[in-house]
Amino acid sequence: MTSWARAVGIGSTVVLAACASVPRATGTGPAYPDLPSPSVPATLAATPELRERQAEGWRRLQAGDLRGATRQFTDVLRTSATFYPAETGLGLVALASRQFRPAAARFRAALAYDGRYVPAWQGLVSAELGQNNLDEAAAALERLLALQPSPENRTRLDLLHVRQVQALAEAGKRARDAGRLADAKDAYARALRISPDSAVILRELGLVELLAGDVDPAEVRIRRAVHIDPSDAANLAALAAVFEARGRLQAAAVEYERAVAIDPKWRGKAEASRTAADRDGLPDEVRGLESSVTVTRAQLAALIGVRLSSLLERAPKRTLPVATDTRTHWAAEWIAAVTRAGAMEVYANHTFQPAATVRRMELAQVIARLLPLTGRTGDLTQWQAARPDVPDVPAANVSYRSIALALNAGVMTTDETGQFSPSRPVAGADVVAAVRRLEQLAGR
């Protein structure tokens, strides 16, 4: 079964069997029970003799006498060249012989006389399918469904649409792999017109557009694919590719990590993306922070300012606090951003103390101020209400609520004994992990 058939939950064999009424000869009973009877409409002017000769042609066909049926239908047409049931009969003989192209020509000739003649439309569907002309078969089946509504015809049309989408998707992939992006885009766009809510087709068309440099429409399609099926890791990875194209490496890393949580095959891509994201935009003073034993307030401010700038932008704007010790500091830009947003504080003596070591209690306080900016309103209410037991931080402690919130949200953890150690210097790895967790919460 192909990936496209799996995507809609239908196997190729099932689709083929349900769509194509392939004529078959049987040992007993009618020789070709799947063929429609080319009956003579009551409204068609015909003598009783002509009607009987038409019926005899059908009897011979169902007896397996293809030559006799051909002679009979041909004689009827010699008598009346416009007698389209006989034209249809010859098409059915060709269909029984698996001569699909001449069969289709016969059916179309009959329909030229009567565009509402159901047996000719039924035969045309099978003849076009026999030639693998999926678009023509679908068009004929749509007309047949309009003339003869039935659950069976609707199911056949739905399954035929699956075949069309599958064929177009495979053609799109071949064209993309060969570098023919215009052809690939056309194939996927045609598939999307047939199946506008297919997350797979939306994603693949978006990826082709991304390769062609059309980032805006690519993002629209891929975001829609994610909305339709957020459980497909490939959709999340495609969105990550969009973010990479836009230079949003942090957002890309978050999406790849979400993809890994669903399908581990994206782990290598996620790790490479995270490495690139962690290096992107960081000043030299923060690079390699993950291996540091301690973290300064300036380093924390810079990491938040670079990695969580979108969260800081959501914060209510405040007057920039005056900090007398940061004007010429390498982290002045990010210190200003985090203090204006209220994520970190300037002390009462108007100093920020950028070289001071960050303690675990202070990191929890910073996290507690950032969590409301993630947009996780429902989760935030639950996190704020929960009261975890932290042996070394009693509930009466002024920092308990911040620590509890950081723990409940999974941004910080206790040690193996359950201790939080609020006064212990925070390690660089813990700070980096906390910022990554906040990125994930803000991105979902």
N, C-alpha and C positions, 0 to 999 in steps of 0.2 A: 504494500500500500504506500502511495506517495505521501509526502508531508502535506501536500495540498488536500488530498482526500482525508487524511487524518485530521486536518484543521477543521473540517466540517463534520467529522465523525462518520464518514461513509467510505467504504472501500471501493476501489476501482471496479472490481468484479461485480459488485452489487449495482453500481451505477450503470455499467454496460448492460447488464441483464435487464435492468428496469427500463432503460431508455430504448433499446433497440429491439424491435419486433422482428427478429431474424426468421424468415420462413423456414419451416422444417417439414420434411416428409415423414409420415408416420406409417406404421405397419397396418394398423386397423383404423377405421373411421376415416374422416376427412384427411387427405394427404397433407394439406397445408392449413391447419386450424387457425393459425395466427393471421392469415390474410383476411382483409375485409371483403365482404360480398359486394361486387359491383352492380348492385340492384338498380333497376330502372325507376326513377322518380315518377310518382303518379302524375305529376304535372308535365312530364315530357311526352310529347306526341309520338306515339309508336303503335304500330299494328300488333295485334296479338301474336302474329307469326314472328315478328321481330323480337318481341319480348321473350318468346319461347326459345328462339335461337340464342339469345343472350344468356338465358338460364342454362341452356345446354352447354354453352362454353364454360360456364362456372362449374357445372357438374363434372365436365371432363377434367378441368383443372384440379378439382378436389379428388378426382379418381387417380391423379398422378399422370394423366395423359396430357403432357405439356404440348406435344405437337398437335393433337386433336383440338385442344383448347385454342391454340394459336390459329388454326384453320377456321374454327368457328367464329372467333371474334373478328378475324380478318374478313370473312364473308359478310358479317353484319356491317362492317365499315364500308365494304364495297356497295352494299345496298343503300346505306345512309352515312355519308362521310362525316356528318356532324353528330353522329350518335356516340356521345362521349362515354357512356357506360362501357361500350366495347373498347374504346381507346384505353379506358382504365383497366379493362380486362387484360389487354395486351401488356400494360404496365405491370400487372400482377404476375403474369406469366414470366416476364423478365425478372421480376423480383424473386420469384420462386427459383429461377435459374441463377440467382445472385449476379445478374447483369444490372448493376445498380444505376449506371449512367443512362442507358436507354430507358430503364424503368422510370427514372425521374423525368425524362423528356416526354414520355407518354402521359404521365400524371399531369404535367404542366400543360400539355396540349388539351387534355380533358378540362382542366380548370379554366382554360381560356374560353370555353363554351359556357361553363357554369362554375363561377367562383365560390359557390356554396356547396359543392358536391363533396360530402364528407368522405366517401371511400377513396377519392383521389387524394385528398389531404392526408388521410391515414397512410396511404401507400407512399406519398411523397416524403413523409417523415422518415419512414424506414429506408427509402432509397437514398436520401441525403445522409442518413446515419451510416448506411453501408459504404458510402464514399468518404466518411469521416468529415463531411461538411457540416460542422457543428452549428455554425451561425445560420445556415440555410435551414437546417433541421429544426432549430429553435424557432425560427420565424414561422415555419410551417406548423409547428406544434402550437404556437401561440394563436394562429388563425384557427386551427382545429379546436382549441379550447374555447374560443369565442363562439364557434358554431355548435359545439357539443360539450358543454361544461360537465365535468365529472371529476371526482376525486382522483381517479386513475390518471387522467390526462394531466391534472395539476401536479401530481407526484412525478410523472414522467418529465414534465417541463422543469420542475425544480431540480431533479437529478441531472437533466441535460444541462442546466445552468451550471451545476457543479463541474461537469465535464468541460464546459466552455472555460470556466474560470481556471480550472486546472491546466488546460492546454495553453491558455494565454499566459498564465504565471510561469509555466515552464519555458515558453518562448521568450518571455521577459528575462528570465534568468540566463538563458543562452545568449541573448543579445547583450546583456550587461557584462557577462563574463568575456565576451568578445570585444568589449569596448564600444559597442554600438548603443550608446545611451539614448539617442532619440528613438530608436526602435524599441528599446526596452521600456522607455517611458510610455510609448504608444500602446504597447501590449498590456502593461499594468493598468493604464488608464481605461482601456476597453474592459478589462476584467473588473475594474472598480465600478463601471457603469452597470454591469450585470449584478454585482454583489457589493453595493455601496457601504455595507456595514461589516465587511470582512477586515478584521484587524490585521491579518496576514498581508493582504493586498495593500492596505493603507501603509503598512510598514515598508514593504518592499518598494512601492512607488516612491515613498519618502526617501528611502536610501538611494534610489537612482537619482532623484532630484538633488540630493546632497552631493553625490558624486559629480553632478553637472554644475555644482556651485549655486544651486537655487535653494539657499538655506531657509528662507522664510516659508515657502510652501512646504518644504520638507518638514519643518518643525510642526506646522499645523497638522499635517497628515499623521505624523508619528505621535504627537500628543493625543490625537483622536484614537489612534490604535491602542495607546496605553490606557485611555479612558474606557475603551470597549473591553479590553482584556489586560488588566494590570497583573494578572498571574503569569503572563508569558514573559519569561526572562529575556527573550529576543527583542520584545518591544521596549523594555527598559534599557537594554544595551543600545538599541537604535537611538533612543532619546539621549543617551550618554554621548553617542557619536555626534549628534546635533550640537550638544554643549561644547564638545571638543572643537568643532568647526567654528564656534563663536568665541573660542578662547576662554570659556567658563570651565576651567579645569576642575575646580572644586565641585561644581554641580555635576560634572561628568563622573567624577570619582564616586559620588554618592549614588548615582544611578547604576553604575557598574556593581557597586556593593549590594544594592537591592537585587540586582540580577543574580548575583552569586548566592544570595539567600534562597533563591528559587532553584537555580541550576548551577552546580559547582563548576561547570565547564567554562564559565566566565571568570574564574578566579585569576588566571594569569593576566587577563586584560584588566581586571580590577586592580590588581597589585601594581601593574605598570602605570595605570591611570592615577592611583593614589600617590605613587612616588613622584610623578610629574606634578600633581596638584600640590603636594607638600612643598615642592621647591618653587612653585610658581608664585611670584610676587613677594616672597618673604625676604626681608633684609638679612644680610649675612649674620647678624647677631642672633637670629632665631633659627637659622638652618642647623640641623642636627640636634634640635632641642629634645627630641625623643630619647636621646642617650644621656641627657643631663641629670645630675642628681638633684639639683635645685633649679628653681625658676624665679627670675626677678619680676617685679611688677611691670617693668617696661616690656619685657619679653611677652608676658601674658597679654598686655594691652595690644602689642603689635600682632600677636597671633589672632586675637579676636578681631582686631581691626581689618586684617586681611581676609581671614577665613569666614567671618560672620558679619561682613559688612552689610549684607541684606537685612539681617536682624537688627543691626544698629539703626538702619534707615527707617525701620518700622516704629522705633521708640518715639514717644512724644518729645518734641524738640524743647530743650532747656537752654537757659543762658549758660554759655561756656564758663565753668568755674575757673577762677584764677589760680594758676599753679606757678609759683615763682622759680621752680627748679627744673622746668622742662622746656623752656623757650628755645634753647640751642641743642636740645637732646636729640639723638638719632631717632627716637620713637615719638617725637613731639606730635606728629600728624595723627598717630593712632591713639596716643594718650588723650588728645583733644576729642577724638571721635568717641571713645568709650566713656569719658567723663560727661560729655554733652548728652549722651544717651542714658546716663545713669547706671551703666553697667559696672563701672568702678568709680571710686570716690577720690576727691581731693580732700586732704585732711584739713582740720580746722585752722591749722597754722599756714594754710595756703601752699602746702607742699604736696607733691604726689609721691615723692620718695621712689623714683624709678629703679634704684638699685636694691631696694628692700626685697627680702626673700618672701615669696608667697607661701602662706601656710594653708593647710587643707581646709581650715575653717573659712578663710577668706575666699578660696576658690569656690566653696559651696555657696557663699553669699553672692558671688558674681553669677554663678549658674542660676540661682534662684531669681535673679533680676532678668536674666536672658530667656528663661523658659516661657514666660508669658508672651514673648514676642514670636514664638514658633508657630502660633496659630492653632495649637492643639488644645482648644478650649475644653472639650469634654474630658480629655485625658488629664489636663491640668487640674480640673476640679477634683478628680479622684486622687491624683498625686498629693494635692494639698490637704485632703481629708485624711489620708492614711497616716497612722502614727506608728512607725516601726520602732522596735526596741533596740536602742543603741546603748550598750552598757556604759560607755565612758562619756556619753552626752545625755544627761537627764532631760526630760521634757521641759523642765523649768529653765534650762539654759537658754540664754538670749539667742544663741545661734541654732537651737534645735530645729526650728521650723525650716530654715534654709538647708540644713544638713539632711533633714528628712525628705525634703522635696528633691534634692539632688540624688538621694538614694532611690526614692520611689520611681523617679524618671529613668533610672539606669544610667545616669551620667557619671556618678561616682559609686564606689563600692567600699565595703568594710574589709578588714583583713580576715584571715581564716578563723580568728577567735571572735569575730563580730565587732571588734574595736574599730572606731573611726579615727582616732588619734588626731583631734582637731588642731593641735598646736604643732604637729609635725610638718616640716617643710614638704611641699608637694613635689613629686618627681616629674621630670619633663614628660615621661611616657604617659603619666596620668593626665597631665594637662592636654597633651595631643589627643588622647583617647576621649577626653571629655568634650573637646571641641568637635571631634568627628561625630560623636553621638548627637550633639546639638545640631550639626549639619543634617544628619539623617532625620531628626525630628522635624526640622524646618522644611525638609524636602518632600515629605510624605503627605 
